[in-house]
Amino acid sequence: MAQTIGASEIKRIDVNPRLSMAVVHNGVAYLAGQVAIDTGGGPVADQVREVLSRIDDLLAKAGSDRTRMLTANIYVADLASMPEINAAWHEWLGGAEPPTRTTIECKLANPRYALEIQIVAAVA
């Protein structure tokens, strides 16, 4: 779904009644926080891989990829899971330059989720 405001177009991706999963404006893609819908409640490493896969899919739809990430916000239910999260994150980056990153321990929307990741990336 595209909308023009002034001279700038706003592209909304995977829109539902509550939110857009991504919004692209002025060469920047803003992704909604992604959670492990399929593997929630399972091992943290599986949840991280699912979330990162969801991010890859949204970035592709937005015309970007993980090498163009600007910032990442990672919300975790338990900071003790950071070694698993970091291991999957580093594997996923695959040598790409990392974005800025903030990690916050907090209560998530569903206790099955170990983490939620929100990304901002430049569009190619």
C-alpha positions as CSV (number, residue, x, y, z in Angstrom):
1,M,0.0,0.0,0.0
2,A,1.5,3.4,-1.0
3,Q,0.5,6.8,0.1
4,T,1.9,10.1,-1.0
5,I,2.3,13.0,1.5
6,G,3.7,16.1,-0.1
7,A,6.5,15.0,-2.4
8,S,7.3,11.9,-0.4
9,E,5.8,8.5,-0.9
10,I,5.1,6.3,2.1
11,K,5.0,2.5,1.4
12,R,3.3,0.3,3.9
13,I,4.1,-3.5,3.9
14,D,2.0,-6.3,5.3
15,V,-0.7,-4.1,6.8
16,N,-3.2,-5.5,9.2
17,P,-5.9,-3.7,11.3
18,R,-3.4,-2.8,14.1
19,L,-0.1,-2.0,12.3
20,S,2.1,-2.2,9.3
21,M,4.9,-4.8,9.5
22,A,7.2,-2.3,7.7
23,V,7.0,1.3,6.5
24,V,9.3,2.8,3.9
25,H,9.8,6.6,3.7
26,N,12.5,8.8,2.3
27,G,14.9,5.8,1.6
28,V,14.5,4.3,5.1
29,A,12.7,1.1,6.1
30,Y,11.2,1.0,9.6
31,L,10.3,-2.6,10.7
32,A,7.8,-3.4,13.4
33,G,9.2,-5.5,16.2
34,Q,9.4,-9.2,15.2
35,V,8.7,-12.1,17.4
36,A,8.9,-15.9,17.1
37,I,5.3,-16.6,16.2
38,D,6.0,-20.2,15.1
39,T,8.7,-21.2,17.6
40,G,7.6,-19.1,20.6
41,G,8.0,-21.1,23.8
42,G,10.8,-23.1,22.2
43,P,14.5,-22.9,22.6
44,V,15.9,-19.3,22.5
45,A,18.2,-20.1,19.5
46,D,15.2,-21.3,17.5
47,Q,13.3,-18.2,18.3
48,V,16.2,-15.9,17.3
49,R,16.6,-17.7,14.0
50,E,12.9,-17.4,13.2
51,V,12.9,-13.6,14.1
52,L,15.9,-13.0,12.0
53,S,14.3,-14.9,9.1
54,R,11.2,-12.7,9.4
55,I,13.4,-9.6,9.4
56,D,15.2,-10.8,6.2
57,D,11.8,-11.3,4.5
58,L,10.5,-7.8,5.5
59,L,13.8,-6.2,4.5
60,A,13.5,-7.8,1.0
61,K,9.9,-6.6,0.6
62,A,11.2,-3.1,1.6
63,G,14.0,-3.2,-1.0
64,S,16.8,-3.6,1.5
65,D,18.8,-6.3,3.3
66,R,20.7,-6.9,6.5
67,T,23.9,-5.2,5.1
68,R,21.9,-1.9,5.1
69,M,20.7,-2.0,8.7
70,L,21.1,1.3,10.6
71,T,19.9,0.3,14.0
72,A,18.5,-2.7,15.9
73,N,16.5,-2.7,19.1
74,I,16.5,-6.0,20.9
75,Y,14.0,-6.6,23.7
76,V,14.7,-9.7,25.7
77,A,12.7,-11.4,28.4
78,D,15.8,-12.5,30.3
79,L,19.3,-11.1,29.8
80,A,20.7,-14.5,30.7
81,S,19.7,-15.6,27.1
82,M,22.1,-13.1,25.6
83,P,24.9,-15.6,24.8
84,E,22.4,-17.6,22.6
85,I,21.0,-14.4,21.1
86,N,24.4,-13.0,20.3
87,A,25.6,-16.3,18.8
88,A,22.7,-16.5,16.4
89,W,23.0,-12.7,15.6
90,H,26.7,-13.0,14.7
91,E,26.0,-16.1,12.5
92,W,23.2,-14.2,10.8
93,L,25.3,-11.1,10.2
94,G,27.8,-13.3,8.3
95,G,30.6,-10.7,8.4
96,A,28.3,-7.8,7.4
97,E,29.0,-4.5,9.3
98,P,26.7,-4.5,12.3
99,P,24.2,-1.7,13.0
100,T,24.0,0.3,16.1
101,R,22.2,-1.8,18.7
102,T,20.3,-1.4,21.9
103,T,19.3,-4.3,24.1
104,I,16.6,-4.0,26.8
105,E,15.4,-6.6,29.3
106,C,11.6,-6.3,29.6
107,K,8.3,-8.1,29.8
108,L,7.2,-9.0,26.3
109,A,3.6,-9.2,25.0
110,N,3.4,-13.0,25.4
111,P,5.4,-15.0,28.0
112,R,6.2,-17.6,25.2
113,Y,8.5,-15.0,23.5
114,A,12.2,-14.8,24.5
115,L,12.8,-11.7,22.4
116,E,11.5,-9.1,20.0
117,I,13.7,-7.3,17.4
118,Q,13.0,-4.0,15.7
119,I,15.1,-2.8,12.8
120,V,15.6,0.4,10.8
121,A,17.5,0.0,7.5
122,A,18.4,2.1,4.5
123,V,16.6,1.1,1.3
124,A,18.9,0.2,-1.6
